[in-house]
C-alpha cells in the first residue's frame, strides 16, 4: 500500500483557516519527515519541516502526533505553516495580490532527513485570501485610494477601515480575510501609492476624514459608526482618527504608540508635532542586528508633550493588542498610558490584551514570525521581537479577539470560528 497524504479541507482553504494534515499507508512506527514550502510573489522560498513517527496502524495525524524535532517540536498541527522561514535573509512573508493564492507544497519523506529521504507522498494546496462570495471593489473617490471588500449577502454590514504601517503602500490581505467574517472592510492607502504623495513630511487628517465619510456613506455599510483596525504607524493614525473625527465607534490598536511617531500631523487648526528620536540609542544584538526599541522618545515631559495624541477627547471604545516583546517601540507602555489618560477624563477603560514573547508584527493566523527585516523609516534591518511559537499563538488569539470585539460594538452576525494552532 502506497502512503497517501490527505488535507482537510481538500484542495483549497482560506489563509486564516486551520488545515488538517494526515498520512495513511505507512509502516507501523515508521519514521518520516514532513516538509512544507511556498513561494511568495517575488520568488522567495519559505520552508519548514518536522520529524514524526507513524502510530501502530501506520497512520499519522498532525492533530494528535507530536513533532519530534525540525523547525518545531511538540503537538503543533499548524506548525508547518507558522514555522516557515525564508531562504532570503531578513525577508518577511507578505501577500500583495489577494486575488491569487499562495500554493503550499507538502512532501512526506522516509526517515528523518529533511533533504535526503525518499519521497513517499506529496500534495499541493491553495491558501486563498478571498473567501467564496467576497467582492473586491477598488476605490478612487475624491482623494481616497483604497480597496473595499464586501461579504457575500445583501448587507448592510458593519464597516471597518484597515491601516498598515509605513512603507507598505496598499496592503489588502488582512481586510480581504476579515471580509469573510461578515465585515465590510476598506484597506486604506495613505502615501506612496498610485497618485498619493510619495513621502509623509506633513500628514493631513482631512484625507482620513474623507475616507471615513466615504465608508460611512456606502450603502453596504451599516451605521451609525465604523470601526478602525491599525498596526504600528497605522495604529497611530487610528488613534488620531478616533480622537479628532466623528463616526468612529470602535478601534483595535495593534502595537501602536500614543505619540505622533512620524511626521507633522495637522487637522484644521490643530497640529501634532513628531515625537523626538535619538538614533544613538540604537543597540546591536549579539547577531549584529539593530534594536530600535529605545530610539523613540518617551513623550511625558517637555516639548514632546506636544506630540501626544489627546485620546482623552475620544468617545471611541478601544481594544489594544500588545506584543510584550515588541522591539519597534514600547507598545505596552503606550497602551497603558492611553488607558490612564482616558480614565483620568472619565472615559471608558479600554481593554488591553498583552501577549508574552510576542513581537511587533501581529498578523492574521499562520503567517510566519519575522525575526528581523528592513525598517522603511530608519532604512536599516531591525529586530521586531518575539519567539516563533508564542508569536504564532498570539496571532491566532488576536484574530479571534478583534472579530469578537468588532461584532460586539458594530453589530452584525458573529461568524468568528475558533482557529487552531
C-alpha positions, 0 to 999 in steps of 0.5 A, spaced: 500 500 500 502 506 497 502 512 503 497 517 501 497 524 504 490 527 505 488 535 507 482 537 510 479 541 507 481 538 500 484 542 495 483 549 497 482 553 504 482 560 506 489 563 509 486 564 516 483 557 516 486 551 520 488 545 515 488 538 517 494 534 515 494 526 515 498 520 512 495 513 511 499 507 508 505 507 512 509 502 516 507 501 523 512 506 527 515 508 521 519 514 521 518 520 516 519 527 515 514 532 513 516 538 509 512 544 507 514 550 502 511 556 498 513 561 494 511 568 495 510 573 489 517 575 488 520 568 488 522 567 495 522 560 498 519 559 505 520 552 508 519 548 514 519 541 516 518 536 522 520 529 524 514 524 526 513 517 527 507 513 524 502 510 530 501 502 530 496 502 524 501 506 520 497 512 520 499 519 522 495 525 524 498 532 525 492 533 530 494 528 535 502 526 533 507 530 536 513 533 532 519 530 534 524 535 532 525 540 525 523 547 525 518 545 531 517 540 536 511 538 540 503 537 538 503 543 533 498 541 527 499 548 524 506 548 525 508 547 518 505 553 516 507 558 522 514 555 522 516 557 515 522 561 514 525 564 508 531 562 504 532 570 503 535 573 509 531 578 513 525 577 508 518 577 511 512 573 508 507 578 505 501 577 500 500 583 495 495 580 490 489 577 494 486 575 488 491 569 487 493 564 492 499 562 495 500 554 493 503 550 499 507 544 497 507 538 502 512 532 501 512 526 506 519 523 506 522 516 509 526 517 515 528 523 518 532 527 513 529 533 511 533 533 504 535 526 503 529 521 504 525 518 499 519 521 497 513 517 499 507 522 498 506 529 496 500 534 495 499 541 493 494 546 496 491 553 495 491 558 501 486 563 498 485 570 501 478 571 498 473 567 501 467 564 496 462 570 495 467 576 497 467 582 492 473 586 491 471 593 489 477 598 488 476 605 490 478 612 487 473 617 490 475 624 491 482 623 494 481 616 497 485 610 494 483 604 497 480 597 496 473 595 499 471 588 500 464 586 501 461 579 504 457 575 500 449 577 502 445 583 501 448 587 507 448 592 510 454 590 514 458 593 519 464 597 516 471 597 518 477 601 515 484 597 515 491 601 516 498 598 515 504 601 517 509 605 513 512 603 507 507 598 505 503 602 500 496 598 499 496 592 503 489 588 502 490 581 505 488 582 512 481 586 510 480 581 504 480 575 510 476 579 515 471 580 509 469 573 510 467 574 517 461 578 515 465 585 515 465 590 510 472 592 510 476 598 506 484 597 506 486 604 506 492 607 502 495 613 505 502 615 501 506 612 496 501 609 492 498 610 485 497 618 485 498 619 493 504 623 495 510 619 495 513 621 502 509 623 509 513 630 511 506 633 513 500 628 514 493 631 513 487 628 517 482 631 512 484 625 507 482 620 513 476 624 514 474 623 507 475 616 507 471 615 513 465 619 510 466 615 504 465 608 508 460 611 512 456 613 506 456 606 502 450 603 502 453 596 504 455 599 510 451 599 516 451 605 521 451 609 525 459 608 526 465 604 523 470 601 526 478 602 525 483 596 525 491 599 525 498 596 526 504 600 528 504 607 524 497 605 522 495 604 529 497 611 530 493 614 525 487 610 528 488 613 534 488 620 531 482 618 527 478 616 533 480 622 537 479 628 532 473 625 527 466 623 528 463 616 526 468 612 529 465 607 534 470 602 535 478 601 534 483 595 535 490 598 536 495 593 534 502 595 537 501 602 536 504 608 540 500 614 543 505 619 540 505 622 533 511 617 531 512 620 524 511 626 521 507 633 522 500 631 523 495 637 522 487 637 522 484 644 521 487 648 526 490 643 530 497 640 529 501 634 532 508 635 532 513 628 531 515 625 537 523 626 538 528 620 536 535 619 538 538 614 533 544 613 538 540 609 542 540 604 537 543 597 540 546 591 536 544 584 538 549 579 539 547 577 531 549 584 529 542 586 528 539 593 530 534 594 536 530 600 535 526 599 541 529 605 545 530 610 539 523 613 540 522 618 545 518 617 551 513 623 550 511 625 558 515 631 559 517 637 555 516 639 548 514 632 546 508 633 550 506 636 544 506 630 540 501 626 544 495 624 541 489 627 546 485 620 546 482 623 552 477 627 547 475 620 544 468 617 545 471 611 541 471 604 545 478 601 544 481 594 544 489 594 544 493 588 542 500 588 545 506 584 543 510 584 550 516 583 546 515 588 541 522 591 539 519 597 534 517 601 540 514 600 547 507 598 545 505 596 552 507 602 555 503 606 550 497 602 551 497 603 558 498 610 558 492 611 553 488 607 558 490 612 564 489 618 560 482 616 558 480 614 565 483 620 568 477 624 563 472 619 565 472 615 559 471 608 558 477 603 560 479 600 554 481 593 554 488 591 553 490 584 551 498 583 552 501 577 549 508 574 552 514 573 547 510 576 542 513 581 537 511 587 533 508 584 527 501 581 529 498 578 523 492 574 521 493 566 523 499 562 520 503 567 517 510 566 519 514 570 525 519 575 522 525 575 526 528 581 523 527 585 516 528 592 513 525 598 517 522 603 511 523 609 516 530 608 519 532 604 512 536 599 516 534 591 518 531 591 525 529 586 530 521 586 531 521 581 537 518 575 539 519 567 539 516 563 533 511 559 537 508 564 542 508 569 536 504 564 532 499 563 538 498 570 539 496 571 532 491 566 532 488 569 539 488 576 536 484 574 530 479 571 534 479 577 539 478 583 534 472 579 530 469 578 537 470 585 539 468 588 532 461 584 532 460 586 539 460 594 538 458 594 530 453 589 530 452 584 525 452 576 525 458 573 529 461 568 524 468 568 528 470 560 528 475 558 533 482 557 529 487 552 531 494 552 532 
